Amino acid sequence: QRTGHRPGILHRGRAPDRSCDLVATVTGDAMTTTSQERDIRMTGRFMITGLASGHAVFHWVIQSFVVLLPEIQAAFQLSAVGVGGLLTSRELASGIVRAPGGMMADMLRRHWGFLLAACLLAGGLGSLVMGVSPIYPLLLVGIALVAIAHSIWHLPSSASLSYHFPERRGLALAFHGVGGSVGDVAGPLATGALLTVLGWKGILSVYAVVPLFLAFLAAWSFKNIGSVREPEEKSSGQPSRAELTKRLLTNPVLWGITVVRGFRAMCLVALVTVLPLYLGNELGMSPFARGVHIGLLIAIGLVAKPLAGHMSDKWGRKRVLVPGLLWSCVVALLLIQFSEGIGFTVSIVLLGLFLYPDQPILTAATLEIVGRDVSATALGTTTTVSLIMSAASPLIAGGLYQSYGLEPTLYFIAALFGAAAVILA
């Protein structure tokens, strides 16, 4: 940094100038580029589309599993708390691997392509295990495999997008999130339709095919995604990775964002625990109608995510996140008043306006605090804490819903959204 000045982390989205899409060296008036300029795999369009597509596959399986919860509940004769336990195991599996996974991803940067391919492979195997599981423990193994693969996928994918697009970090991460939202919307719709002809095990087994196939394509597509030439000015005087890790672990702003991420994750997992049960058991919706409503919760994010990401690049992270979290708090309370009929459906859509777009902005805020050498480590560490926080949320939500119904569960969710907004402000 020429002046030693650091940009406002939450107030301005700008980052120091780096190469965005091409790796180049400038000498005098001439610009010479490496062979990566001619490699289609290193272009922004290919990179973002490929990573977003892989993200969509994971979310297709994960959100489809949510739609299938009433069928799984009946098959294994689970209580609402038992259903919450399934999602708790998913959160714990995701959280346990994030911190070591982040450190491993930073050390294996040149092999990120193979790491991403391995994630898709593991996700496909996890879906297959869930689909053939005759007993509850094997179902948990399948859930854990998908959760771990999805958790690790985020580390190299988010870190690479953050590095290649520093001036449009929020927008690039938002487009990656849009891929997840496509899976979130299309998966429930397809699953609701398939439930008319297939059982839940058959559906999950069918869903295992696509990630297993894409794993081999990803090994080629993302081969060079982490192989970027280091700046010439980087010298031996730069701090070591261990020193950088120590610094990020003592950064109070980073930990503030981590707590906000944790509350936000608690809200989301509590909602997806009780909503399918309420739709199926209380409102008596058909599987397809259930899939439509869960899809509506995410559908508006297809537009809202890139818009919110662009706004956060332009205006700053906090100016977008705080109003968005307050919005989610208010709409969660509205669901109490509009608990059925068209008002309920509209409230579901309104809640989705910021329920998912906030995540890539929080990721962008995190990555602006840390250097590239420890970007995956920072993501792994902060999301480990947030996922551990969220692990208890499905059990709490399941217990509240089972004992008192939907209303106190929504008060719980709204309170968490409100607390996240206050802390971030």
WOBEL-V390473 format. One record per pair of residues at least 12 apart in sequence whose ideal C-beta (glycine too) atoms are under 8 Angstrom apart, sorted by the first residue. I is the first residue (numbers start at 1). J is the second residue. D is the distance in Angstrom with one decimal. If there is no record, write none. Layout:
[[I/J/D] [I/J/D]]
This chain:
[[1/16/6.3] [7/368/7.5] [8/316/6.9] [9/253/6.0] [9/317/7.5] [9/365/6.4] [9/368/5.2] [9/369/5.5] [10/253/7.4] [10/316/6.2] [10/317/4.7] [10/318/4.1] [10/321/8.0] [10/365/5.9] [10/424/7.8] [11/316/4.2] [11/317/7.6] [11/318/6.2] [11/319/7.4] [12/316/5.3] [13/169/6.6] [13/170/5.5] [13/312/5.7] [13/313/3.9] [13/314/6.8] [13/315/7.8] [13/316/6.2] [13/317/6.7] [13/364/7.0] [13/368/7.6] [14/167/6.8] [15/166/4.0] [15/167/6.7] [15/169/6.4] [15/368/6.1] [16/166/7.0] [17/166/7.5] [17/167/7.7] [18/163/7.1] [18/166/5.0] [18/231/7.8] [19/164/7.8] [20/44/7.3] [20/164/6.0] [20/165/5.5] [20/166/6.8] [20/167/6.5] [20/168/7.7] [21/42/7.4] [21/43/6.3] [21/44/4.6] [21/164/6.4] [21/165/7.6] [22/34/8.0] [22/36/6.9] [22/37/4.8] [22/42/7.5] [23/36/5.0] [23/37/7.4] [23/42/7.6] [23/228/5.9] [23/229/5.0] [24/37/7.3] [25/229/7.7] [25/232/7.3] [34/229/6.6] [36/224/6.5] [39/224/6.6] [41/220/7.9] [41/221/6.0] [41/222/7.3] [41/223/6.8] [41/224/6.1] [41/225/7.6] [42/224/6.1] [42/225/7.8] [44/164/7.2] [44/165/7.0] [44/172/8.0] [46/221/7.5] [47/160/7.5] [47/161/7.5] [47/164/6.7] [47/225/6.7] [48/161/7.0] [48/172/6.3] [48/175/5.2] [48/176/6.7] [50/218/7.5] [50/221/4.9] [50/222/6.6] [51/116/7.9] [51/157/4.7] [51/160/7.7] [51/161/6.8] [51/176/5.5] [51/179/7.1] [51/222/7.7] [52/175/5.9] [52/176/5.3] [52/178/6.2] [52/179/2.8] [52/180/7.8] [52/182/7.7] [53/179/6.0] [53/214/7.6] [54/116/6.6] [54/119/7.8] [54/120/6.1] [54/153/6.7] [54/157/7.4] [54/179/7.4] [54/214/6.6] [54/218/6.2] [55/153/7.1] [55/157/7.0] [55/176/5.8] [55/177/7.5] [55/179/4.0] [55/180/4.5] [55/183/7.1] [56/179/4.3] [56/180/6.3] [56/182/4.6] [56/183/3.8] [56/186/7.8] [57/120/6.8] [57/123/7.0] [57/183/6.4] [57/210/5.9] [57/211/5.1] [57/214/6.3] [58/123/5.8] [58/146/7.4] [58/149/7.2] [58/150/4.4] [58/153/6.3] [58/180/7.1] [58/183/6.7] [58/211/7.7] [59/179/7.7] [59/180/4.2] [59/181/7.3] [59/182/7.6] [59/183/3.3] [59/184/4.8] [59/187/6.6] [60/183/3.7] [60/184/7.8] [60/186/6.4] [60/187/3.8] [60/190/7.8] [60/207/6.8] [60/210/7.9] [61/123/6.6] [61/126/8.0] [61/127/5.1] [61/146/6.0] [61/183/7.8] [61/187/7.0] [61/204/7.6] [61/207/5.3] [61/211/7.5] [62/146/6.7] [62/150/6.6] [62/183/7.7] [62/187/7.7] [63/183/6.6] [63/184/4.6] [63/187/4.5] [63/188/5.5] [63/294/6.8] [63/298/7.2] [64/187/4.2] [64/188/6.4] [64/190/7.3] [64/191/4.1] [64/203/6.9] [64/204/7.5] [64/207/6.5] [65/130/7.4] [65/143/7.6] [65/146/7.9] [65/204/7.3] [66/188/7.3] [66/272/5.0] [66/276/5.6] [66/294/6.3] [67/187/7.6] [67/188/4.7] [67/191/4.6] [67/192/6.1] [67/195/7.9] [67/276/6.3] [67/287/7.3] [67/290/6.1] [67/291/5.0] [67/294/5.7] [68/191/6.6] [68/195/7.7] [68/200/4.4] [68/203/6.9] [68/204/7.5] [69/83/5.6] [69/86/7.5] [69/276/4.6] [69/277/6.7] [69/280/8.0] [70/276/6.0] [70/277/6.5] [70/280/3.9] [70/281/6.7] [70/290/7.6] [71/195/7.3] [71/199/7.5] [71/200/4.3] [71/287/8.0] [72/86/7.3] [72/139/7.5] [72/200/6.1] [73/277/7.3] [75/200/7.1] [76/136/5.4] [76/139/7.5] [79/398/7.6] [79/402/6.1] [80/274/7.4] [80/277/6.0] [80/398/4.3] [80/399/7.5] [80/401/5.2] [80/402/3.8] [81/395/6.2] [81/398/4.3] [81/399/5.5] [81/402/6.0] [82/398/7.6] [83/273/6.5] [83/277/6.6] [83/394/7.8] [83/398/6.0] [84/273/5.1] [84/394/3.6] [84/395/4.7] [84/396/7.8] [84/397/6.2] [84/398/3.0] [84/399/7.4] [85/394/7.2] [85/395/6.6] [85/398/7.7] [86/139/7.6] [86/140/7.4] [86/143/6.3] [86/394/7.7] [87/269/5.6] [87/272/7.1] [87/273/5.4] [87/394/4.0] [88/391/5.2] [88/392/7.1] [88/393/7.9] [88/394/4.8] [88/395/5.5] [89/140/5.3] [89/143/5.8] [89/144/6.5] [89/147/7.9] [90/143/5.2] [90/144/7.3] [90/146/7.8] [90/147/4.5] [91/147/7.6] [91/265/7.6] [91/269/6.1] [91/387/5.2] [91/388/7.8] [91/390/5.0] [91/391/4.1] [91/393/7.7] [91/394/7.2] [92/387/7.5] [92/388/7.4] [92/391/4.8] [93/143/7.1] [93/144/3.9] [93/147/4.1] [93/148/5.4] [93/151/7.5] [94/147/4.5] [94/148/6.8] [94/150/7.0] [94/151/4.0] [94/383/7.8] [94/387/4.9] [95/151/7.7] [95/383/7.3] [95/384/5.0] [95/385/7.9] [95/386/7.8] [95/387/3.1] [95/388/4.7] [95/390/7.9] [95/391/6.5] [96/384/7.5] [97/148/5.1] [97/151/5.6] [97/152/6.2] [98/151/5.6] [98/152/7.8] [98/155/7.5] [98/379/7.6] [98/380/4.4] [98/381/7.3] [98/383/4.7] [98/384/4.0] [98/387/6.4] [99/377/7.9] [99/380/4.8] [99/381/4.9] [99/384/4.2] [100/380/7.2] [101/151/6.8] [101/152/4.6] [101/155/5.8] [101/376/7.8] [101/380/5.2] [102/155/5.3] [102/376/4.4] [102/377/4.3] [102/378/7.0] [102/379/5.6] [102/380/2.0] [102/381/6.1] [103/245/7.9] [103/376/7.6] [103/377/5.1] [103/380/6.6] [105/152/7.3] [105/155/4.5] [105/156/5.1] [105/159/7.0] [105/376/3.7] [105/377/7.8] [105/380/7.2] [106/159/8.0] [106/241/6.8] [106/373/6.7] [106/374/6.0] [106/375/7.2] [106/376/4.7] [106/377/5.1] [108/226/7.9] [109/156/7.8] [109/226/4.1] [109/227/7.7] [109/376/7.9] [110/226/5.5] [110/227/5.2] [111/226/7.1] [112/156/4.1] [112/160/6.5] [112/222/6.4] [112/225/5.1] [112/226/3.5] [113/218/7.0] [113/219/6.0] [113/220/7.8] [113/221/7.3] [113/222/3.6] [113/223/4.2] [113/224/6.9] [113/225/5.6] [113/226/7.2] [114/219/5.9] [114/223/8.0] [115/152/7.1] [115/156/5.7] [116/153/6.4] [116/156/6.0] [116/157/6.7] [116/218/5.2] [116/222/5.0] [116/225/7.6] [117/215/4.8] [117/216/7.1] [117/218/4.1] [117/219/4.0] [117/222/7.2] [118/149/7.9] [118/215/7.3] [119/149/4.4] [119/150/7.3] [119/152/5.4] [119/153/4.3] [120/149/7.2] [120/153/7.8] [120/211/4.6] [120/212/7.6] [120/214/5.2] [120/215/4.0] [120/218/5.5] [121/149/7.9] [121/211/7.2] [121/212/6.5] [121/215/4.0] [122/145/5.6] [122/146/7.8] [122/148/6.7] [122/149/3.8] [123/145/7.3] [123/146/5.3] [123/149/4.0] [123/150/6.4] [123/153/7.9] [123/211/4.6] [124/208/4.8] [124/209/7.3] [124/210/7.4] [124/211/3.6] [124/212/3.7] [124/215/6.8] [125/145/5.9] [125/208/7.2] [125/212/7.4] [126/141/8.0] [126/142/4.9] [126/143/7.2] [126/144/7.3] [126/145/2.9] [126/146/3.7] [126/147/7.8] [126/148/7.9] [126/149/6.4] [127/142/6.9] [127/146/6.1] [127/204/5.3] [127/205/7.4] [127/207/5.0] [127/208/4.0] [127/211/7.1] [128/142/7.5] [128/204/7.6] [128/205/6.0] [128/208/3.8] [128/212/8.0] [129/141/5.7] [129/142/3.5] [129/145/6.2] [130/142/3.4] [130/143/6.5] [130/146/7.4] [130/201/7.8] [130/204/4.7] [131/201/5.0] [131/202/7.0] [131/203/7.4] [131/204/3.6] [131/205/3.2] [131/206/7.7] [131/207/7.6] [131/208/6.4] [132/201/6.8] [132/205/6.5] [133/201/7.5] [142/204/7.9] [151/383/7.5] [151/387/7.6] [154/379/6.8] [154/383/7.4] [155/376/4.4] [155/379/5.5] [155/380/5.7] [156/225/7.2] [156/226/6.5] [156/376/6.3] [157/176/6.3] [158/173/6.2] [158/176/7.0] [158/363/5.5] [158/367/7.1] [158/375/7.9] [158/379/6.0] [159/367/7.2] [159/372/7.6] [159/375/4.1] [159/376/4.6] [159/379/6.6] [160/225/5.0] [160/226/6.2] [161/173/5.7] [161/176/5.9] [162/363/7.9] [162/364/7.2] [162/367/4.2] [162/372/7.9] [162/375/6.1] [163/228/6.7] [163/372/5.4] [163/375/7.1] [164/228/7.8] [167/313/7.7] [168/313/5.9] [169/313/6.9] [169/364/4.7] [169/367/6.6] [169/368/7.1] [170/308/7.9] [170/309/4.0] [170/310/6.9] [170/312/4.2] [170/313/4.3] [170/317/7.4] [170/360/6.7] [170/361/5.8] [170/364/4.5] [171/306/6.2] [171/309/4.5] [171/310/5.0] [171/313/5.7] [172/309/7.7] [173/309/6.4] [173/360/3.8] [173/361/7.8] [173/363/5.4] [173/364/5.3] [174/305/4.5] [174/306/4.7] [174/308/6.6] [174/309/2.8] [174/310/7.4] [174/357/7.0] [174/360/4.7] [174/361/7.6] [175/305/7.6] [175/306/5.9] [175/309/7.5] [176/360/6.7] [177/301/7.6] [177/305/4.8] [177/309/7.7] [177/356/6.8] [177/357/7.2] [177/359/6.3] [177/360/4.3] [178/301/7.5] [178/302/5.9] [178/305/5.1] [178/306/6.1] [180/356/7.6] [181/298/5.2] [181/299/7.7] [181/301/4.4] [181/302/5.2] [181/305/6.2] [181/356/5.9] [182/302/6.8] [184/295/7.3] [184/297/8.0] [184/298/3.8] [184/301/7.5] [184/356/7.2] [185/295/4.5] [185/298/5.1] [185/299/4.8] [185/302/6.8] [186/295/7.6] [187/295/7.9] [188/290/7.8] [188/291/4.0] [188/292/7.4] [188/294/4.3] [188/295/4.3] [189/288/7.9] [189/291/5.2] [189/292/6.5] [189/295/5.0] [190/291/7.7] [191/203/5.9] [191/287/7.7] [191/291/5.5] [192/286/7.7] [192/287/4.8] [192/288/3.9] [192/289/7.2] [192/290/6.0] [192/291/2.4] [192/292/6.5] [193/288/5.7] [193/291/7.2] [194/206/7.7] [195/287/3.8] [195/288/7.3] [195/291/7.8] [196/287/6.9] [196/288/7.0] [241/373/5.4] [241/374/6.1] [241/377/7.8] [244/370/7.4] [244/371/5.7] [244/373/5.7] [244/374/4.6] [245/374/5.4] [245/377/5.7] [248/369/7.0] [248/370/5.1] [248/374/6.0] [248/377/7.4] [248/378/5.2] [248/381/7.5] [249/381/7.0] [251/369/6.1] [253/369/6.2] [254/366/6.7] [254/369/5.3] [254/370/7.5] [254/378/7.1] [254/382/6.6] [256/423/6.3] [256/424/7.3] [257/362/6.2] [257/365/5.6] [257/366/5.8] [257/369/7.9] [257/382/6.9] [257/424/7.6] [258/366/8.0] [258/382/4.3] [258/385/5.1] [258/386/6.0] [259/385/8.0] [259/386/8.0] [259/389/7.8] [259/420/7.9] [259/423/5.9] [260/321/7.8] [260/325/7.8] [260/362/6.7] [260/420/4.7] [260/423/5.5] [260/424/5.0] [261/362/5.4] [261/382/6.4] [261/383/6.8] [261/385/7.9] [261/386/3.9] [262/385/6.2] [262/386/3.9] [262/387/8.0] [262/388/7.8] [262/389/3.3] [262/390/6.4] [263/389/7.3] [263/416/4.7] [263/417/7.4] [263/419/5.6] [263/420/4.0] [263/423/7.5] [264/325/7.3] [264/358/6.2] [264/359/7.3] [264/362/7.1] [264/386/7.7] [264/416/7.8] [264/417/7.6] [264/420/5.5] [265/386/5.0] [265/387/6.4] [265/389/6.6] [265/390/3.7] [265/393/7.6] [266/389/6.0] [266/390/4.7] [266/392/7.8] [266/393/4.0] [266/416/5.2] [267/328/7.1] [267/332/7.7] [267/355/7.9] [267/393/7.8] [267/413/5.0] [267/416/4.8] [267/417/5.5] [267/420/7.7] [268/355/6.6] [268/390/7.6] [269/390/5.1] [269/393/5.0] [269/394/5.5] [269/397/7.8] [270/393/4.6] [270/394/6.5] [270/396/7.0] [270/397/3.7] [270/409/6.8] [270/412/6.6] [270/413/5.3] [270/416/7.7] [271/297/7.9] [271/355/7.7] [271/397/7.8] [271/413/5.9] [272/294/7.8] [273/393/7.7] [273/394/4.4] [273/397/4.8] [273/398/5.7] [273/401/7.7] [274/397/5.3] [274/398/7.0] [274/400/8.0] [274/401/4.5] [274/406/6.5] [274/409/5.2] [275/293/7.7] [275/294/6.8] [275/297/7.5] [276/290/6.4] [276/294/6.7] [277/401/6.7] [278/401/7.4] [278/406/5.4] [279/293/5.8] [279/294/7.6] [282/406/7.3] [283/340/6.2] [293/345/6.7] [293/348/5.8] [296/345/6.9] [296/348/5.3] [296/349/5.2] [296/352/6.7] [297/348/5.4] [297/349/7.7] [297/351/6.5] [297/352/4.5] [297/355/6.7] [298/352/5.7] [298/355/7.7] [298/356/5.9] [299/349/7.4] [299/352/6.7] [300/349/5.8] [300/352/4.7] [300/353/5.4] [301/352/5.8] [301/353/7.7] [301/355/7.1] [301/356/4.1] [301/357/5.6] [304/352/7.8] [304/353/5.5] [304/354/6.8] [304/356/7.8] [304/357/4.6] [305/356/6.6] [305/357/4.4] [305/360/6.5] [307/357/7.7] [308/320/5.7] [308/324/6.9] [308/354/7.2] [308/357/4.0] [308/358/7.5] [308/361/6.2] [309/357/7.3] [309/360/5.7] [309/361/6.4] [309/364/7.4] [312/361/4.7] [312/364/6.6] [313/364/8.0] [317/361/5.5] [317/362/7.8] [317/364/6.5] [317/365/4.3] [317/368/7.9] [318/424/6.3] [318/425/7.3] [320/361/6.1] [321/358/6.0] [321/361/5.7] [321/362/7.0] [321/365/7.7] [321/421/8.0] [321/424/5.6] [322/421/5.3] [322/424/5.5] [322/425/5.0] [324/354/3.8] [324/357/7.0] [324/358/5.5] [325/354/7.3] [325/358/6.7] [325/417/5.4] [325/418/7.7] [325/420/5.0] [325/421/3.8] [325/424/6.8] [326/417/7.5] [326/418/7.2] [326/421/4.8] [327/353/6.7] [327/354/5.3] [328/351/6.5] [328/354/5.3] [328/355/6.0] [328/358/7.8] [328/417/4.6] [329/414/4.9] [329/415/7.9] [329/417/3.7] [329/418/4.4] [329/421/6.6] [330/414/7.8] [331/347/6.2] [331/350/4.9] [331/351/4.5] [331/353/7.7] [332/351/6.5] [332/410/5.4] [332/413/4.9] [332/414/4.0] [332/417/6.2] [333/410/6.9] [333/411/7.7] [333/414/5.0] [334/347/5.1] [334/350/7.4] [335/347/4.9] [335/348/7.7] [335/351/7.0] [335/406/7.9] [335/410/5.3] [336/406/7.8] [336/407/5.3] [336/410/5.2] [336/411/7.4] [339/406/6.5] [339/407/7.8] [363/379/7.0] [366/378/6.0] [366/379/6.4] [366/382/5.7] [367/379/7.3] [396/412/6.7] [397/409/5.2] [397/412/6.7] [397/413/7.6] [400/412/6.1]]
